[in-house]
């Protein structure tokens, strides 16, 4: 299990308790109990003064219990913790931000489903494993969106896009008229270095141009695979086989996207190194 996802799971229990204690319904019960205790302590002659506090305590206990056992509440708690780990607000592009939010909504649903069947040994391990793989997928989708968002606003890349053609043109012009063999070698080496930088930039641009379509496809795959998760609980006899296949399918998505991001990271780092070299 991913270390950060393990940490989220560990935090979820405490966060779920806090959610139960301080949710709106709890506040309403506490406030109502206090008001009735002080403003209407004995609505009937036979009504004991301790009745409102006792009833309020019971009502509060019911609210807390229902919250702690509610799958949707647990799914929301995990989703909130995941949003803290993967802050969507850092993505300035509205379309990308909306897509990442849509992806995270699937995580909330599968976490709720896993919690709903937490006492069923036949299905819970499968759903929990799927939730973990979905979380790994979410992290990669967030990284992809951050890369796309940063790339469109990165002045360093924009400057490099302008500088490299000028450098190539200047070096080619100098090489054409240079007759000194030593200077020719230095110019050839410089051209080779600038050429590599230009090729890196070209490959990076090609990768980033695929970003919007890639993100749309990722959401489509996410929707499709989540659709296969939903009927899993209704097929307990087949849960193991279906769950294992889904885990493999999602892991394949994760590994493929991870490879894409590794390539983008390599190209982006090389482009930034080239940009830095031209400023030193």
C-alpha positions in Angstrom: 0.0 0.0 0.0 1.2 3.5 -0.8 2.6 5.2 2.3 0.5 8.4 1.8 -2.6 6.3 1.3 -1.9 4.4 4.4 -1.5 7.7 6.3 -4.9 8.8 5.0 -6.5 5.6 6.1 -5.0 6.0 9.6 -6.2 9.6 9.8 -9.7 8.7 8.6 -10.8 7.1 11.9 -10.1 10.2 13.9 -11.5 12.5 11.2 -14.6 10.4 11.0 -15.2 10.8 14.8 -14.6 14.6 14.5 -17.1 14.7 11.6 -19.6 12.9 13.7 -19.1 15.1 16.8 -19.2 18.4 15.0 -21.6 17.8 12.1 -24.6 20.1 11.8 -27.1 17.6 13.3 -24.9 17.3 16.4 -24.8 21.1 16.8 -28.6 21.3 16.4 -29.2 18.6 19.0 -26.8 20.2 21.5 -28.2 23.7 21.0 -31.8 22.5 21.2 -31.1 20.6 24.4 -29.5 23.7 26.0 -32.4 25.9 25.0 -35.1 23.6 26.2 -33.2 22.9 29.5 -33.0 26.6 30.4 -36.1 28.0 28.7 -38.5 25.2 29.2 -37.1 23.0 32.0 -40.5 21.5 33.0 -43.1 21.6 30.2 -45.3 19.4 32.4 -45.6 19.2 36.2 -44.4 15.6 36.2 -41.5 16.4 33.8 -38.1 16.0 35.7 -35.5 18.7 35.2 -32.9 16.1 34.0 -35.2 14.9 31.2 -34.0 17.3 28.5 -30.3 16.7 29.1 -30.8 12.9 29.0 -32.9 13.0 25.9 -30.4 15.3 24.3 -27.6 13.0 25.2 -29.4 10.1 23.7 -30.2 12.0 20.5 -26.6 13.1 20.2 -25.5 9.5 20.7 -27.8 8.4 17.9 -26.5 11.1 15.6 -22.9 10.1 16.3 -23.6 6.4 15.8 -25.4 6.9 12.5 -22.6 9.2 11.3 -19.9 6.7 12.3 -21.6 3.8 10.5 -22.7 5.8 7.4 -20.7 4.8 4.3 -21.3 8.1 2.6 -19.9 10.0 5.5 -16.8 7.9 5.6 -16.4 8.3 1.9 -16.6 12.0 2.3 -14.0 12.0 5.1 -11.6 10.0 2.9 -12.3 12.4 0.0 -11.6 15.4 2.1 -8.2 13.9 3.3 -7.4 13.0 -0.3 -8.1 16.6 -1.4 -5.7 17.8 1.2 -3.1 15.5 -0.2 -3.9 16.4 -3.8 -5.0 20.1 -3.6 -7.1 20.8 -6.7 -7.1 24.5 -6.0 -3.5 24.6 -7.2 -4.7 23.8 -10.7 -5.5 27.2 -12.2 -7.0 25.9 -15.5 -10.8 25.6 -14.9 -11.2 22.6 -17.2 -8.4 20.6 -15.7 -9.6 21.5 -12.2 -13.1 20.3 -13.0 -11.8 17.1 -14.5 -9.7 16.3 -11.4 -12.6 17.0 -9.2 -14.7 14.6 -11.2 -12.1 11.9 -10.9 -11.9 12.4 -7.1 -15.6 12.0 -6.9 -15.2 8.4 -8.0 -12.7 7.8 -5.1 -15.4 9.0 -2.6 -17.9 6.5 -4.0 -15.6 3.5 -4.0 -14.4 4.4 -0.4 -18.0 4.5 0.6 -18.7 1.1 -1.0 -15.7 -0.5 0.7 -16.9 0.9 4.1 -20.4 -0.3 3.5 -19.2 -3.9 3.1 -16.5 -3.7 5.8 -18.0 -6.7 7.7 -18.2 -9.0 4.7 -15.0 -10.9 4.3 -16.0 -12.1 0.8 -16.2 -8.6 -0.7 -14.4 -6.0 1.5 -10.8 -7.0 0.7 -11.5 -6.7 -3.0 -13.2 -3.3 -2.6 -10.4 -2.1 -0.3 -7.7 -3.2 -2.8 -9.6 -1.5 -5.6 -9.9 1.7 -3.5 -6.1 1.7 -3.0 -5.5 1.4 -6.7 -8.0 4.1 -7.5 -6.1 6.3 -5.1 -2.8 5.7 -6.9 -4.6 6.5 -10.1 -5.9 9.8 -8.6 -2.4 10.8 -7.6 -1.2 10.3 -11.2 -4.2 12.2 -12.7 -3.5 15.1 -10.3 0.2 15.1 -11.4 -0.8 15.1 -15.0 -3.2 18.0 -14.6 -0.5 20.0 -12.6 2.0 19.4 -15.4 -0.5 20.5 -18.1 -1.6 23.5 -16.0 2.0 24.6 -15.3 3.2 24.1 -18.9 0.6 26.5 -20.4 1.9 29.3 -18.1 5.6 28.5 -17.8 7.5 31.5 -19.1 10.8 29.5 -19.0 9.5 27.1 -21.7 8.0 30.0 -23.7 11.4 31.8 -23.6 13.2 28.7 -24.6 10.9 28.2 -27.6 11.9 31.7 -28.8 15.6 31.4 -28.0 16.5 28.0 -29.5 15.7 28.8 -33.1 17.6 32.0 -32.9 20.6 30.2 -31.4 20.5 27.5 -34.1 20.2 30.1 -36.9 23.2 32.1 -35.4 25.4 29.0 -35.0 24.6 27.7 -38.5 25.4 31.1 -40.0 28.8 31.2 -38.1 29.6 27.6 -39.0 29.0 28.3 -42.6 31.7 31.0 -42.9 34.1 29.7 -40.2 37.4 28.3 -41.5 39.3 27.6 -38.2 39.1 23.9 -37.5 39.1 24.3 -33.7 36.4 26.9 -33.8 34.4 24.7 -36.2 34.6 21.8 -33.7 33.3 24.1 -30.9 30.5 25.4 -33.1 29.6 21.8 -34.1 29.5 20.8 -30.4 27.3 23.8 -29.6 25.0 23.0 -32.5 24.7 19.4 -31.3 23.9 20.6 -27.7 21.3 23.2 -29.0 19.9 20.6 -31.3 19.3 18.2 -28.4 17.6 20.9 -26.4 15.4 21.7 -29.4 14.5 18.0 -29.9 13.7 17.8 -26.2 11.5 20.8 -26.4 9.8 19.4 -29.5 9.1 16.1 -27.8 7.8 17.9 -24.7 5.4 20.0 -26.7 4.2 16.8 -28.5 3.5 15.2 -25.1 1.7 18.2 -23.7 -0.4 18.7 -26.8 -1.9 15.3 -26.0 -2.7 16.4 -22.5 -6.4 17.5 -22.9 -7.3 14.4 -24.9 -5.3 12.2 -22.6 -7.2 13.6 -19.6 -10.5 13.1 -21.2 -9.6 9.5 -22.0 -8.5 8.9 -18.5 -11.9 10.1 -17.1 -13.6 7.8 -19.6 -11.6 4.8 -18.5 -12.2 5.8 -14.9 -15.9 5.9 -15.4 -15.9 2.6 -17.3 -13.9 0.7 -14.6 -15.9 2.2 -11.8 -19.0 1.0 -13.6 -17.6 -2.5 -13.3 -17.0 -2.0 -9.6 -20.6 -1.2 -8.8 -22.1 -4.7 -9.4 -19.2 -6.4 -7.7 -21.0 -6.7 -4.3 -24.0 -8.3 -5.9 -21.9 -11.2 -7.3 -20.3 -12.5 -4.1 -19.5 -15.9 -5.7 -17.6 -14.2 -8.5 -16.2 -11.4 -6.4 -12.7 -12.8 -6.2 -12.3 -13.3 -10.0 -14.0 -10.0 -10.9 -12.1 -8.1 -8.2 -8.7 -9.5 -9.3 -9.4 -8.7 -12.9 -10.4 -5.1 -12.1 -7.3 -4.7 -9.9 -5.2 -5.8 -12.8 -7.0 -3.5 -15.2 -6.6 -0.5 -12.9 -3.0 -1.4 -12.2 -2.4 -1.4 -16.0 -3.9 2.1 -16.2 -1.7 3.2 -13.4 1.5 1.8 -14.9 0.7 3.2 -18.3 0.0 6.7 -16.9 3.1 6.5 -14.7 5.2 5.8 -17.7 3.8 8.8 -19.5 4.5 11.0 -16.4 8.0 9.7 -16.1 8.6 10.7 -19.7 7.1 14.1 -19.2 9.1 14.6 -16.1 12.3 13.7 -17.9 11.6 16.0 -20.8 10.5 18.8 -18.6 13.6 18.6 -16.4 15.8 18.6 -19.5 14.0 21.6 -21.0 14.4 23.5 -17.7 18.1 22.6 -17.6 18.5 24.0 -21.1 16.6 27.2 -20.0 18.8 27.6 -16.9 22.0 27.1 -19.0 21.0 30.0 -21.2 20.7 32.3 -18.2 24.0 31.5 -16.6 
